[in-house]
Amino acid sequence: MAIAAQLNAQQQQSTPPCPMQPQHTSEHDTAAMNHRGDQAMGFSQTATTHHFRLSKEGGSIEVEANNVQDTASRDQIRAHLRHIATLFAAGNFDIPMFVHDQTPPGVPMMRQLKDAISYKFEETERGGRVLINTKDTNASAAVHEFLRFQIKEHHTGDPLDAPSN
C-alpha cells in the first residue's frame, strides 16, 4: 500500500502542469468574485455592467442594467450605490473587501483620508453612479489605485490612466 502511494506521488510530481491552468484559475476566480458580488450587491453581475472611470480629482463607479427593461436590476443597483456612497464616506470598504476576497489597493489610504474625499450618488437611466472627488493629491492617488484594481478585476476595459487636465 505504501509503495502504491509513493508511486502515485511520484507520478503526480512528474506530470507536467495543464497549460490551461492559468485560464481555468482565472475563470474560477472571476466566477467566485461574481458569486460574492451577487450576494453583496443584491443584483446579478452578469445582468449588469460595471465601469470605473478615473478623473483628475478622483473618479466614478458606474453600474447599469444591461437590459433597459430590467427595472428590478436598475432599482437594486441604485439602492446598492446609494449604500456604497454612504459606507465609503464613513471609511467602510467591507463590501469590496468581501467581493474581491482581499483589501483592494488604495483602501487603507482612502480610509485614512476619508474626510478629504466626497462620494455623491447619481441616478442614470439604467442604474447609477458614485462620483468620487477630492482635492488631496494623496487621496486622489489612492482612489485611482482602487479604481484601477476594480477595472482589472471586473475586466471592464476602462482606461487605466486619469486625464491630466
Order of alpha helices (4+ residues) and beta strands (2+ residues): alpha-alpha-beta-beta-alpha-alpha-alpha-beta-beta-alpha
